[in-house]
Amino acid sequence: MNTVQHPLALEPLMYPEAISWWPLAWGWWIVALLCLLLFTLCIVWGWRSWQQRAPIRDARQILSHYQQHALQSPQANGQWFIQHCNHVLKQVCVHAYPHAVGLSGGAWLHFLQAHSKQPLFDDHYGQVIAHGGYQPHCRYDIVELYQRVDQWLVQLPLTQETD
């Protein structure tokens, strides 16, 4: 057997310890704090937005209840549903457009059209919502009127108007 001996008697290589992930460098602490701040701001913004839309959520729920009542009850005539639709719309306007609460007729219709992204009340249903509550025999589809009023509520931005 041949045994080869190295001319230099070297010890095995010694590697340094692996770099630990803890404690974090100051840059990572800044990133963590910024992420925490961003998360907190998103939660606060979401909560405020949810709270701000609460009147609209409530109004849509009430409007849905009125529609079901109007469809199921023979006592609820056409005037009843129109008056209650107007009441719901004006209750929502109290929060963002207080000057609109006293409007009626053509002025109320103009306000609804001006604050709508879509032409929801430009046709027959505009006249129904503006004047139908005062007419004894107003012909309209309850479901269609409900959908238009609901769509107006959905697209309504609740920001304070400065008039």
MDTraj code that builds the backbone (N, CA, C; nanometers):
import mdtraj as md
import numpy as np

residues = "MET ASN THR VAL GLN HIS PRO LEU ALA LEU GLU PRO LEU MET TYR PRO GLU ALA ILE SER TRP TRP PRO LEU ALA TRP GLY TRP TRP ILE VAL ALA LEU LEU CYS LEU LEU LEU PHE THR LEU CYS ILE VAL TRP GLY TRP ARG SER TRP GLN GLN ARG ALA PRO ILE ARG ASP ALA ARG GLN ILE LEU SER HIS TYR GLN GLN HIS ALA LEU GLN SER PRO GLN ALA ASN GLY GLN TRP PHE ILE GLN HIS CYS ASN HIS VAL LEU LYS GLN VAL CYS VAL HIS ALA TYR PRO HIS ALA VAL GLY LEU SER GLY GLY ALA TRP LEU HIS PHE LEU GLN ALA HIS SER LYS GLN PRO LEU PHE ASP ASP HIS TYR GLY GLN VAL ILE ALA HIS GLY GLY TYR GLN PRO HIS CYS ARG TYR ASP ILE VAL GLU LEU TYR GLN ARG VAL ASP GLN TRP LEU VAL GLN LEU PRO LEU THR GLN GLU THR ASP".split()
xyz = np.array([
    [0.0800, -0.1160, 0.0000],
    [0.0000, 0.0000, 0.0000],
    [0.0850, 0.1233, 0.0000],
    [0.0463, 0.2062, -0.0886],
    [0.1171, 0.3333, -0.0958],
    [0.0368, 0.4369, -0.0200],
    [0.0939, 0.4956, 0.0678],
    [0.0307, 0.6073, 0.1372],
    [0.1030, 0.7313, 0.0965],
    [0.0250, 0.8226, 0.0456],
    [0.0837, 0.9478, 0.0005],
    [0.0690, 1.0470, 0.1138],
    [0.1769, 1.0994, 0.1495],
    [0.1744, 1.2010, 0.2525],
    [0.1969, 1.3351, 0.1884],
    [0.1122, 1.4271, 0.2331],
    [0.1263, 1.5622, 0.1807],
    [0.2452, 1.6271, 0.2474],
    [0.3099, 1.7056, 0.1692],
    [0.4267, 1.7693, 0.2281],
    [0.3886, 1.8718, 0.3350],
    [0.2694, 1.9280, 0.3238],
    [0.2254, 2.0242, 0.4250],
    [0.1161, 1.9578, 0.5085],
    [0.1268, 1.9672, 0.6320],
    [0.0244, 1.9105, 0.7194],
    [-0.0768, 2.0210, 0.7501],
    [-0.1858, 2.0281, 0.6696],
    [-0.2850, 2.1356, 0.6838],
    [-0.4032, 2.0867, 0.7666],
    [-0.4520, 2.1787, 0.8427],
    [-0.5728, 2.1527, 0.9200],
    [-0.6934, 2.1716, 0.8285],
    [-0.8091, 2.1123, 0.8611],
    [-0.9278, 2.1357, 0.7783],
    [-0.9679, 2.2828, 0.7815],
    [-1.0333, 2.3257, 0.6739],
    [-1.0754, 2.4659, 0.6638],
    [-1.1790, 2.4974, 0.7709],
    [-1.1707, 2.6177, 0.8279],
    [-1.2653, 2.6643, 0.9288],
    [-1.3503, 2.7743, 0.8643],
    [-1.4800, 2.7465, 0.8490],
    [-1.5708, 2.8437, 0.7906],
    [-1.6282, 2.9312, 0.9010],
    [-1.6550, 3.0594, 0.8685],
    [-1.7161, 3.1450, 0.9709],
    [-1.8624, 3.1030, 0.9941],
    [-1.9159, 3.1451, 1.1086],
    [-2.0554, 3.1125, 1.1395],
    [-2.1465, 3.1839, 1.0391],
    [-2.2598, 3.1199, 1.0108],
    [-2.3570, 3.1808, 0.9194],
    [-2.4130, 3.3078, 0.9837],
    [-2.4436, 3.4051, 0.8994],
    [-2.4964, 3.5312, 0.9501],
    [-2.6391, 3.5080, 0.9982],
    [-2.6676, 3.5523, 1.1164],
    [-2.7989, 3.5322, 1.1765],
    [-2.8971, 3.6365, 1.1229],
    [-3.0220, 3.5984, 1.1117],
    [-3.1232, 3.6932, 1.0662],
    [-3.1690, 3.7823, 1.1800],
    [-3.1370, 3.7473, 1.3003],
    [-3.1752, 3.8283, 1.4164],
    [-3.0513, 3.8687, 1.4907],
    [-3.0376, 3.9867, 1.5321],
    [-3.1261, 4.1025, 1.5252],
    [-3.1233, 4.1647, 1.3862],
    [-3.2360, 4.2236, 1.3502],
    [-3.2496, 4.2859, 1.2198],
    [-3.1670, 4.4139, 1.2119],
    [-3.1272, 4.4443, 1.0926],
    [-3.0556, 4.5700, 1.0694],
    [-3.1561, 4.6849, 1.0780],
    [-3.1088, 4.8046, 1.1010],
    [-3.1973, 4.9195, 1.1207],
    [-3.2854, 4.9452, 0.9990],
    [-3.2400, 4.9150, 0.8804],
    [-3.3195, 4.9338, 0.7595],
    [-3.4444, 4.8470, 0.7595],
    [-3.4301, 4.7241, 0.8084],
    [-3.5463, 4.6350, 0.8150],
    [-3.6468, 4.6832, 0.9196],
    [-3.5974, 4.7439, 1.0264],
    [-3.6889, 4.7999, 1.1265],
    [-3.7711, 4.9142, 1.0659],
    [-3.7072, 4.9951, 0.9836],
    [-3.7788, 5.1050, 0.9173],
    [-3.8839, 5.0489, 0.8219],
    [-3.8484, 4.9476, 0.7446],
    [-3.9446, 4.8851, 0.6538],
    [-4.0618, 4.8265, 0.7330],
    [-4.0352, 4.7610, 0.8437],
    [-4.1418, 4.7024, 0.9252],
    [-4.2333, 4.8113, 0.9811],
    [-4.1763, 4.9215, 1.0280],
    [-4.2581, 5.0305, 1.0804],
    [-4.3418, 5.0966, 0.9710],
    [-4.2850, 5.1130, 0.8525],
    [-4.3608, 5.1693, 0.7406],
    [-4.4757, 5.0770, 0.7002],
    [-4.4516, 4.9466, 0.6999],
    [-4.5591, 4.8522, 0.6680],
    [-4.6688, 4.8574, 0.7738],
    [-4.6308, 4.8675, 0.8997],
    [-4.7290, 4.8778, 1.0071],
    [-4.8096, 5.0069, 0.9942],
    [-4.7428, 5.1167, 0.9621],
    [-4.8113, 5.2442, 0.9427],
    [-4.9082, 5.2371, 0.8242],
    [-4.8640, 5.1785, 0.7151],
    [-4.9497, 5.1643, 0.5968],
    [-5.0711, 5.0766, 0.6278],
    [-5.0499, 4.9679, 0.6983],
    [-5.1597, 4.8800, 0.7371],
    [-5.2592, 4.9538, 0.8257],
    [-5.2104, 5.0312, 0.9222],
    [-5.2977, 5.1073, 1.0113],
    [-5.3773, 5.2119, 0.9338],
    [-5.3128, 5.2820, 0.8425],
    [-5.3829, 5.3820, 0.7611],
    [-5.4908, 5.3177, 0.6744],
    [-5.4634, 5.2009, 0.6186],
    [-5.5638, 5.1313, 0.5384],
    [-5.6832, 5.0907, 0.6240],
    [-5.6587, 5.0431, 0.7442],
    [-5.7679, 5.0050, 0.8340],
    [-5.8509, 5.1272, 0.8707],
    [-5.7866, 5.2392, 0.9049],
    [-5.8588, 5.3612, 0.9416],
    [-5.9391, 5.4128, 0.8231],
    [-5.8792, 5.4150, 0.7044],
    [-5.9504, 5.4621, 0.5850],
    [-6.0703, 5.3734, 0.5554],
    [-6.0518, 5.2429, 0.5626],
    [-6.1609, 5.1500, 0.5372],
    [-6.2740, 5.1658, 0.6378],
    [-6.2388, 5.1845, 0.7642],
    [-6.3406, 5.2022, 0.8674],
    [-6.4193, 5.3304, 0.8452],
    [-6.3491, 5.4387, 0.8153],
    [-6.4182, 5.5662, 0.7904],
    [-6.5077, 5.5571, 0.6679],
    [-6.4600, 5.4935, 0.5633],
    [-6.5400, 5.4782, 0.4425],
    [-6.6642, 5.3941, 0.4722],
    [-6.6477, 5.2877, 0.5471],
    [-6.7609, 5.2026, 0.5828],
    [-6.8612, 5.2789, 0.6676],
    [-6.8124, 5.3586, 0.7632],
    [-6.9010, 5.4381, 0.8483],
    [-6.9732, 5.5463, 0.7675],
    [-6.9018, 5.6054, 0.6725],
    [-6.9605, 5.7120, 0.5917],
    [-7.0723, 5.6586, 0.5023],
    [-7.0629, 5.5347, 0.4589],
    [-7.1642, 5.4751, 0.3728],
    [-7.2787, 5.4115, 0.4519],
    [-7.2746, 5.4181, 0.5841],
    [-7.3794, 5.3568, 0.6668],
    [-7.5189, 5.4122, 0.6349],
    [-7.5366, 5.5438, 0.6182],
    [-7.6712, 5.5923, 0.5839],
    [-7.7241, 5.5343, 0.4529],
    [-7.6363, 5.5132, 0.3574],
    [-7.6794, 5.4578, 0.2296],
    [-7.7163, 5.3101, 0.2450],
    [-7.6372, 5.2362, 0.3219],
    [-7.6720, 5.0958, 0.3465],
    [-7.8074, 5.0858, 0.4155],
    [-7.8285, 5.1701, 0.5154],
    [-7.9572, 5.1696, 0.5863],
    [-8.0713, 5.2071, 0.4930],
    [-8.0500, 5.3094, 0.4108],
    [-8.1552, 5.3544, 0.3186],
    [-8.1896, 5.2457, 0.2177],
    [-8.0906, 5.1746, 0.1691],
    [-8.1173, 5.0678, 0.0734],
    [-8.1961, 4.9539, 0.1381],
    [-8.1651, 4.9259, 0.2630],
    [-8.2387, 4.8218, 0.3341],
    [-8.3846, 4.8640, 0.3556],
    [-8.4053, 4.9884, 0.3958],
    [-8.5417, 5.0392, 0.4155],
    [-8.6177, 5.0414, 0.2833],
    [-8.5503, 5.0867, 0.1778],
    [-8.6137, 5.0910, 0.0457],
    [-8.6548, 4.9512, 0.0003],
    [-8.5723, 4.8527, 0.0251],
    [-8.6059, 4.7151, -0.0096],
    [-8.7285, 4.6678, 0.0687],
    [-8.7346, 4.7045, 0.1951],
    [-8.8508, 4.6698, 0.2771],
    [-8.9769, 4.7361, 0.2209],
    [-8.9673, 4.8618, 0.1817],
    [-9.0825, 4.9327, 0.1245],
    [-9.1280, 4.8675, -0.0064],
    [-9.0317, 4.8263, -0.0889],
    [-9.0673, 4.7624, -0.2149],
    [-9.1426, 4.6322, -0.1894],
    [-9.0925, 4.5510, -0.0973],
    [-9.1602, 4.4251, -0.0659],
    [-9.3009, 4.4511, -0.0137],
    [-9.3151, 4.5525, 0.0699],
    [-9.4463, 4.5863, 0.1238],
    [-9.5399, 4.6325, 0.0119],
    [-9.4882, 4.7140, -0.0785],
    [-9.5708, 4.7661, -0.1876],
    [-9.6143, 4.6551, -0.2828],
    [-9.5288, 4.5565, -0.3035],
    [-9.5630, 4.4471, -0.3938],
    [-9.6612, 4.3481, -0.3300],
    [-9.6553, 4.3340, -0.1992],
    [-9.7359, 4.2317, -0.1322],
    [-9.8649, 4.2851, -0.0716],
    [-9.8699, 4.4127, -0.0437],
    [-9.9843, 4.4672, 0.0273],
    [-10.0810, 4.5367, -0.0683],
    [-10.2072, 4.5006, -0.0647],
    [-10.3037, 4.5690, -0.1518],
    [-10.3352, 4.7113, -0.1037],
    [-10.3075, 4.7426, 0.0238],
    [-10.3343, 4.8771, 0.0752],
    [-10.2324, 4.9788, 0.0234],
    [-10.1126, 4.9320, -0.0099],
    [-10.0076, 5.0234, -0.0551],
    [-10.0339, 5.0606, -0.2005],
    [-10.0871, 5.1799, -0.2211],
    [-10.1151, 5.2240, -0.3572],
    [-9.9905, 5.2871, -0.4187],
    [-10.0032, 5.3358, -0.5397],
    [-9.8899, 5.3943, -0.6101],
    [-9.8316, 5.5151, -0.5398],
    [-9.9172, 5.5974, -0.4832],
    [-9.8694, 5.7159, -0.4125],
    [-9.7839, 5.6770, -0.2916],
    [-9.8249, 5.5747, -0.2219],
    [-9.7555, 5.5325, -0.1006],
    [-9.6089, 5.5021, -0.1292],
    [-9.5830, 5.4217, -0.2311],
    [-9.4447, 5.3841, -0.2617],
    [-9.3631, 5.5036, -0.3102],
    [-9.4212, 5.5893, -0.3915],
    [-9.3495, 5.7076, -0.4397],
    [-9.3142, 5.7991, -0.3232],
    [-9.4083, 5.8228, -0.2350],
    [-9.3822, 5.9082, -0.1189],
    [-9.2723, 5.8500, -0.0308],
    [-9.2731, 5.7197, -0.0133],
    [-9.1703, 5.6571, 0.0697],
    [-9.0341, 5.6567, -0.0005],
    [-9.0331, 5.6445, -0.1321],
    [-8.9059, 5.6570, -0.2065],
    [-8.8480, 5.7965, -0.1881],
    [-8.9320, 5.8977, -0.2016],
    [-8.8860, 6.0349, -0.1816],
    [-8.8374, 6.0563, -0.0382],
    [-8.9073, 5.9971, 0.0562],
    [-8.8668, 6.0104, 0.1960],
    [-8.7283, 5.9493, 0.2192],
    [-8.7050, 5.8324, 0.1647],
    [-8.5744, 5.7665, 0.1791],
    [-8.4653, 5.8500, 0.1136],
    [-8.4910, 5.8997, -0.0065],
    [-8.3913, 5.9821, -0.0756],
    [-8.3582, 6.1076, 0.0053],
    [-8.4581, 6.1705, 0.0613],
    [-8.4335, 6.2937, 0.1375],
    [-8.3649, 6.2643, 0.2707],
    [-8.3909, 6.1490, 0.3298],
    [-8.3208, 6.1122, 0.4521],
    [-8.1710, 6.0961, 0.4255],
    [-8.1355, 6.0414, 0.3112],
    [-7.9943, 6.0280, 0.2753],
    [-7.9344, 6.1644, 0.2458],
    [-8.0115, 6.2513, 0.1822],
    [-7.9613, 6.3849, 0.1469],
    [-7.9362, 6.4711, 0.2701],
    [-7.9983, 6.4407, 0.3814],
    [-7.9755, 6.5180, 0.5045],
    [-7.8267, 6.5184, 0.5393],
    [-7.7564, 6.4084, 0.5130],
    [-7.6161, 6.3967, 0.5515],
    [-7.5213, 6.4762, 0.4620],
    [-7.5408, 6.4687, 0.3316],
    [-7.4454, 6.5305, 0.2400],
    [-7.4988, 6.6550, 0.1703],
    [-7.6291, 6.6640, 0.1527],
    [-7.6893, 6.7747, 0.0789],
    [-7.8079, 6.8303, 0.1571],
    [-7.7850, 6.8955, 0.2700],
    [-7.8968, 6.9403, 0.3533],
    [-7.9897, 7.0394, 0.2828],
    [-7.9391, 7.1151, 0.1871],
    [-8.0246, 7.2116, 0.1173],
    [-8.1278, 7.1419, 0.0288],
    [-8.1048, 7.0163, -0.0071],
    [-8.1950, 6.9454, -0.0971],
    [-8.3184, 6.8907, -0.0267],
    [-8.3185, 6.8899, 0.1049],
    [-8.4306, 6.8307, 0.1781],
    [-8.5592, 6.9077, 0.1538],
    [-8.5517, 7.0371, 0.1364],
    [-8.6713, 7.1187, 0.1159],
    [-8.7186, 7.1264, -0.0276],
    [-8.6489, 7.0615, -0.1196],
    [-8.6868, 7.0680, -0.2607],
    [-8.8069, 6.9788, -0.2895],
    [-8.8830, 7.0183, -0.3896],
    [-8.9950, 6.9349, -0.4351],
    [-9.0216, 6.9653, -0.5816],
    [-9.0987, 6.8784, -0.6447],
    [-9.1373, 6.8989, -0.7835],
    [-9.0191, 6.9016, -0.8789],
    [-9.0181, 7.0036, -0.9654],
    [-8.9128, 7.0157, -1.0659],
    [-8.7750, 7.0405, -1.0073],
    [-8.7681, 7.1155, -0.8990],
    [-8.6380, 7.1414, -0.8355],
    [-8.5791, 7.0123, -0.7787],
    [-8.6635, 6.9283, -0.7198],
    [-8.6183, 6.7997, -0.6656],
    [-8.5713, 6.7087, -0.7797],
    [-8.6447, 6.7076, -0.8892],
    [-8.6068, 6.6281, -1.0052],
    [-8.4744, 6.6774, -1.0631],
    [-8.4574, 6.8088, -1.0731],
    [-8.3319, 6.8647, -1.1232],
    [-8.2152, 6.8262, -1.0318],
    [-8.2363, 6.8297, -0.9012],
    [-8.1314, 6.7893, -0.8069],
    [-8.0938, 6.6423, -0.8277],
    [-8.1927, 6.5548, -0.8401],
    [-8.1653, 6.4122, -0.8592],
    [-8.0874, 6.3878, -0.9882],
    [-8.1259, 6.4579, -1.0946],
    [-8.0565, 6.4419, -1.2220],
    [-7.9149, 6.4968, -1.2146],
    [-7.8969, 6.6085, -1.1457],
    [-7.7645, 6.6709, -1.1371],
    [-7.6669, 6.5863, -1.0552],
    [-7.7179, 6.5078, -0.9625],
    [-7.6310, 6.4265, -0.8770],
    [-7.6345, 6.2792, -0.9156],
    [-7.6626, 6.2537, -1.0412],
    [-7.6659, 6.1169, -1.0911],
    [-7.5651, 6.1025, -1.2046],
    [-7.4899, 5.9959, -1.2024],
    [-7.3932, 5.9710, -1.3086],
    [-7.4604, 5.9156, -1.4338],
    [-7.5784, 5.8591, -1.4158],
    [-7.6542, 5.8017, -1.5263],
    [-7.7886, 5.8734, -1.5351],
    [-7.8496, 5.8725, -1.6507],
    [-7.9825, 5.9363, -1.6628],
    [-8.0921, 5.8471, -1.6041],
    [-8.1024, 5.8451, -1.4737],
    [-8.1993, 5.7576, -1.4068],
    [-8.3390, 5.8177, -1.4025],
    [-8.3487, 5.9487, -1.3991],
    [-8.4788, 6.0147, -1.3835],
    [-8.5060, 6.1135, -1.4967],
    [-8.4617, 6.0823, -1.6159],
    [-8.4816, 6.1716, -1.7295],
    [-8.6101, 6.1441, -1.8059],
    [-8.6704, 6.0311, -1.7843],
    [-8.7883, 5.9943, -1.8617],
    [-8.9136, 5.9987, -1.7743],
    [-9.0038, 5.9101, -1.7993],
    [-9.1302, 5.9019, -1.7257],
    [-9.1069, 5.8893, -1.5746],
    [-9.0032, 5.8183, -1.5357],
    [-8.9787, 5.7976, -1.3930],
    [-8.9316, 5.9242, -1.3231],
    [-8.8798, 6.0181, -1.3978],
    [-8.8498, 6.1486, -1.3399],
    [-8.9769, 6.2207, -1.2987],
    [-9.0757, 6.2163, -1.3854],
    [-9.2046, 6.2783, -1.3526],
    [-9.2754, 6.2023, -1.2404],
    [-9.2574, 6.0705, -1.2377],
    [-9.3180, 5.9906, -1.1307],
    [-9.2594, 6.0298, -0.9959],
    [-9.1281, 6.0397, -0.9876],
    [-9.0648, 6.0701, -0.8581],
    [-9.0907, 6.2149, -0.8182],
    [-9.1025, 6.3054, -0.9156],
    [-9.1223, 6.4472, -0.8843],
    [-9.2676, 6.4804, -0.8527],
    [-9.3613, 6.4236, -0.9274],
    [-9.5007, 6.4639, -0.9142],
    [-9.5969, 6.3495, -0.8817],
    [-9.5519, 6.2253, -0.8909],
    [-9.6404, 6.1100, -0.8742],
    [-9.6996, 6.0966, -0.7350],
    [-9.6313, 6.1469, -0.6340],
    [-9.6836, 6.1373, -0.4985],
    [-9.8058, 6.2233, -0.4753],
    [-9.8308, 6.3164, -0.5679],
    [-9.9453, 6.4074, -0.5544],
    [-10.0594, 6.3715, -0.6497],
    [-10.0387, 6.2706, -0.7320],
    [-10.1408, 6.2311, -0.8291],
    [-10.2095, 6.1030, -0.7802],
    [-10.3402, 6.1008, -0.7824],
    [-10.4104, 5.9836, -0.7284],
    [-10.3894, 5.8554, -0.8094],
    [-10.3734, 5.8665, -0.9401],
    [-10.3594, 5.7468, -1.0238],
    [-10.2356, 5.7626, -1.1108],
    [-10.1226, 5.7300, -1.0568],
    [-9.9964, 5.7403, -1.1312],
    [-9.9537, 5.5988, -1.1715],
    [-9.9314, 5.5779, -1.3001],
    [-9.8947, 5.4454, -1.3496],
    [-9.7426, 5.4355, -1.3634],
    [-9.6888, 5.3319, -1.3004],
    [-9.5460, 5.3044, -1.3088],
    [-9.5218, 5.1626, -1.2586],
    [-9.4029, 5.1111, -1.2857],
    [-9.3636, 4.9785, -1.2397],
    [-9.2862, 4.9946, -1.1090],
    [-9.3351, 4.9323, -1.0032],
    [-9.2717, 4.9457, -0.8707],
    [-9.1289, 4.8945, -0.8736],
    [-9.1062, 4.7833, -0.9392],
    [-8.9716, 4.7253, -0.9444],
    [-8.8761, 4.8184, -1.0185],
    [-8.9221, 4.8756, -1.1288],
    [-8.8369, 4.9676, -1.2059],
    [-8.8039, 5.0924, -1.1253],
    [-8.9023, 5.1493, -1.0572],
    [-8.8763, 5.2672, -0.9743],
    [-8.7808, 5.2322, -0.8599],
    [-8.8017, 5.1170, -0.7998],
    [-8.7110, 5.0712, -0.6931],
    [-8.5677, 5.0608, -0.7448],
    [-8.5499, 5.0003, -0.8614],
    [-8.4157, 4.9835, -0.9174],
    [-8.3499, 5.1181, -0.9467],
    [-8.4258, 5.2129, -0.9948],
    [-8.3696, 5.3449, -1.0254],
    [-8.3306, 5.4197, -0.8971],
    [-8.4159, 5.4163, -0.7976],
    [-8.3838, 5.4836, -0.6715],
    [-8.2650, 5.4146, -0.6053],
    [-8.2628, 5.2824, -0.6080],
    [-8.1508, 5.2080, -0.5501],
    [-8.0202, 5.2398, -0.6231],
    [-8.0255, 5.2462, -0.7550],
    [-7.9051, 5.2799, -0.8327],
    [-7.8581, 5.4212, -0.8010],
    [-7.9495, 5.5138, -0.7807],
    [-7.9112, 5.6504, -0.7441],
    [-7.8408, 5.6502, -0.6089],
    [-7.8897, 5.5704, -0.5157],
    [-7.8261, 5.5620, -0.3842],
    [-7.6878, 5.4988, -0.3933],
    [-7.6739, 5.3968, -0.4754],
    [-7.5453, 5.3268, -0.4875],
    [-7.4375, 5.4197, -0.5422],
    [-7.4704, 5.4993, -0.6417],
    [-7.3688, 5.5834, -0.7057],
    [-7.3474, 5.7159, -0.6349],
    [-7.4224, 5.7422, -0.5289],
    [-7.4144, 5.8712, -0.4606],
    [-7.2860, 5.8836, -0.3804],
    [-7.2032, 5.9848, -0.4084],
    [-7.0871, 6.0080, -0.3227],
    [-7.1296, 6.0867, -0.2010],
    [-7.0911, 6.0423, -0.0839],
    [-7.1307, 6.1130, 0.0385],
    [-7.0198, 6.2084, 0.0799],
    [-7.0088, 6.3175, 0.0095],
    [-6.9137, 6.4211, 0.0472],
    [-6.9927, 6.5476, 0.0743],
    [-6.9475, 6.6235, 0.1711],
    [-7.0180, 6.7459, 0.2077],
    [-7.0093, 6.8455, 0.0934],
    [-7.1216, 6.8991, 0.0560],
    [-7.1279, 7.0003, -0.0503],
    [-7.1150, 7.1381, 0.0126],
    [-7.0376, 7.2230, -0.0482],
    [-7.0183, 7.3573, 0.0056],
    [-7.0879, 7.4584, -0.0850],
    [-7.2165, 7.4752, -0.0660],
    [-7.2938, 7.5733, -0.1439],
    [-7.3185, 7.6955, -0.0597],
])
top = md.Topology()
chain = top.add_chain()
for i, resn in enumerate(residues, 1):
    res = top.add_residue(resn, chain, resSeq=i)
    for name in ("N", "CA", "C"):
        top.add_atom(name, md.element.get_by_symbol(name[0]), res)
traj = md.Trajectory(xyz[None], top)
